[in-house]
Amino acid sequence: MGVVLSVVFALVAAFSNALATVLQRRAALSVPQSRGFRPGLILDLLRRPVWLAGMLAVIVAGVGQAAALATGPMSLVQPLFVLELPLALLLASLVTGRRLPRVLWAAVAAVVGGLGLALAGAAPAGEHAEHVSAARWLWALAAGAAAVVVLAGAGLKRPVGKARAGCLGAATAVCYALTAALMKDAMRVLDTGGPAAFLTAWQTYAFAAAGVGAVLLLEHAMQGGPLVASQPALTLGDATVSLLLGALLYREQLRAGWWLVPQALGVALVVAGVLTLARRGIDLRTGR
């Protein structure tokens, strides 16, 4: 029952994130582009109701994600967020009034079918109340922070284009995965110690800080270049880093042996679908 609830909560969060992506990208494209890391970008976006609606969707997604991580393994919950891209494309088609061509419907089917095949083959499992030692957190956070700094720094040094968007998208992905890992541990604290323990736990404030950083990076990634570069790096990067963190921090396990065959086939379908959706998807500003 816990796994079923986890999947339901994750799907609600994925839909809310997809809605947030559509709204936030429209808002991000309506403000002046920035060549460097500009915290003032958020001030510009705060004046746009579309962006505020997107942030409300982000809050709903965060609640759903927290509930999903509290009831299921991270290696199951986070890969489900791959569905954000096809959901965002479907929502964008409604916003722009344009019908999706057959190739995009085929790509949506590839992502959904491939994800289902990969997760069915992997059957992610882990202890619900697994305690993460300080040493494991130290290594994970240090490596994650270093990756974010390197990727964001490399992206911000490049002009607007695919390289910039790809680097910033990858940096955002690492930040999102770290946020999820910290959120899962904070939910464990809430479950075992109650609200008082949750409000005094370092994990609570760490995942909040990581989440804010991820949102700021996401806005710059959206401005940095085309979706064909930023979205695959963000979507696939989040799932990949989350799987690694689930195994490293929470000792979560995936099935091996011949089960690797459907997993590999599923991953191949997801990658092909995501690349097609990002390359052929509708531009949220022009409707093309």
N, C-alpha and C positions, 0 to 999 in steps of 0.2 A: 504493500500500500504506500509505503514511503517513497519508493521509486516512482510510482504513478503520479503522486502529488508533485514530486520534484520535476517530472517532465511537464506537467500541466503548468506549474509556476514558471518554468523556463520558457515555455511557448508564449505565455502571456508577456513575459519580459522581452522576448525576441520581437513580438509584434509591436510593443511600445517603443522599443529601440528603433525599429524600422520607421515608425511614424515620426520619431524624433529626428532621425536622419534626414527624412524628406523635408521637414520643417526647418531644421537647422541649416541644411545646405542652401535652401532658398534664401534664408536670412544672411548666411555668410557671403553669398554671392552679391548681396545688395549693399555691402559696405566696401570702402576702399581697401584694396589689397595692401598687405604689409610685407616688406622684404625681410624683416627680422622678426624676432620673438617679441610681440607687442601685447602686453597685458591689457592695454587700453582697448584692444579689440572687443573685449567683453562689454566695456562701457558703451561702445557703439551698438552692439547687438542688443543690449538691454532696452534700447529705445524702439525695438522692433517687436510688435506683438507676436509675429510668427515665431520668432526665436523663443519668446517666453512660453508660448504653447509647446514648443519643442522641449523646453526644459521641464515642463510639467510632465510630459511623456517620459522624460528621462527619470524623473522621480518615481513614477509608477513602475518603470522598468527596474529600477533599483530595488524597490520593495519586492517585486516578483523574483528577482535574482537572489536576494537575500533568503527568501523563503525556499527557493529551489536548492540553494547551497546548504541550507539547514537540514534539508530532508533527503539529500542525495549526494553522491560523489561528484567532485569537481570535474572529473574526467568524463562524466555524463552530461552535466549541466552546461559547461562552457561550449563544447562542440555544437550544441543545439542552437547557439547564437549565429551559426553559419546561415541559418534560415533568415536572418535579418536582411540579407542582400536581395533574395527573391521577393520577400515581403515588401521591402522598400521600393523595388521596381514596380510591383503591382500597384502599390499606393501612388507612386509617381505617375503611373499611367492614368489613374483616376484623376489626379490633380491636374494633369496637362490635357486630359481629354483625348489622348492618343491610344489606339489599340496596339497591343503587343503583337509583333509578327510571330510566325510559327517557330522560328529559330530560338526566340526567347522563351516561348512556352516549353520547348524541348530542353533548354538550359535549366529552367525552373524544375522540370521533372528530373533532370540529372542530379541537381543539388539535393532535392528532397529524397529521391530514391537512393542516391549514393550515401547520404548521411544515414538513412535508415539501415542500409546494408552494412556500413562500417560499424555502427554502434551495436547492431545485432551480433556481428561477429566478434566485436571486442568485449561486449558485456562488462562494462566498467564496474568495478566493485571496490569498496573500501570501508574501513571502520568509521561509523558515524561520529564517534567521540574521540578520534585519534588526536592525541596531544602532540603539538609540534614543539620540538626542543628549541632553545635559544640559538644553538649552533646551526641548526637547519635554517632558521629564519635569517640568521646573519649572512650565510652564504647566498641564499636565494635573493634577499633584498639587495645585497651588494652587487651581485651579478646583474640583477634586473635594472638597478639604478644606473650602472655603468652602460648597459645596452641602450637605455633610454637617452642618456647624455650623448653617446657616440652617434646614434641614429638621428636624433634631433639636431645635433650640431652639424652633421654632414648634410642634412636636408636644408637647413637654414642658410648654408653657404652657397647653395645652388640657386640658379634663377628659377622662376615659375616654370614648371614643366613636369614631366613624368618622374625624373630622378628626385626632385624635391618632394613631390607628393608621395612617392613610394617610401622614401626614408621617413617622412613624418607619419605616414600611415603605419609603418612598422613600429616606430617609437610609441605611437598610440596603442598599438596592439599589446606591446609588452606592459604598458602602464595599465591597461584594462585587465590583463591577466593577473598582475600583482594585486590590483584592487579586489578581484574576485577571491584570490587566495587569502588575503587579509580579512575580507568580509566573512568568509567561511569560518575562520578562527574566531572572529568577533561573535558570530552567531553561536559558536560552541560555548563561549564565555557566557553569553546571555542565557543559554539553555541550562548551564550547570550552576551559574552564580546569580542569575537574576538581573534586573535592570541596573541595580547599583554597581555590580561588577562590570556590566557592559559599559556603563558610562565612565568608569575609571580605568578600563583596559587600554593599553597602548594600541592594540590592534584596531580599536574603534576609530581613533583619530588618525592612525596611519592609513586605513582604507579610505577615510574621508579625504585626506590630503592627496592620496594617489588618484582618487576619483576626480578631484578638481583639476589635477595636472593632466589627466587623460582628456577631460573636456576641452581644456585650453589647447592641447596638442591637436585634438580632433578638428577644432575650428581652423587652425593653421594648415592642417592637412587638406581640408576641404578647399581652402583658398589656394593651396600650393600647386594644383595641377588637376588633370583629368581623373575621373573616377577609375579609369582603366588601370591607373597606377596605384592610387591610394586605397581603393576598396579591397582588392585581393590581398594586399599586404596587411590591411587591418583585419579582414575577416578570417583569412587562413592563419595569419600570425597569432591572433588571439587564441584560436583553437589549439594550435601547436604548442605555444608557450604554456597554456593552461594544462595540457596533458603532461608536460614535463614537470610543472609545479605540483600537480596532483600526485605524481609518482614520487617526486623528491620530498615534498613536505608531508603528505598525508598517506604515503605508502599505498596508494591506490594501484590496482592491478588490472591488466587487460589480458584477455585470453591469447595464448600463443599457439604454436603448432600449425596445423592446417587451417586454423581460424584466421591466420594472417592473410590467406588468399582472399576471402570476401572483404576483409578490412582494406587490403591494398586496392581491390577493384572499386570499393566504395569511395575511397579517398581519391582515386583517379577520376571518378565521375564527378565528385564534388569540385575538384580543382578545375576540370574542364568546364563545368557549368558556371562556376564563379567567374572564370576568365571571360567566358562568352557574355555573361550578364554585364560585367563591368565594361567590356569593350563595345557592346552593342546596345547598352541601356539608354534610357531616355535622359537627356540633359534636363535637370530640374529648373534651369533658368530659361532655356530657349524652347523646351518642349520637343526637342529633336533627339 
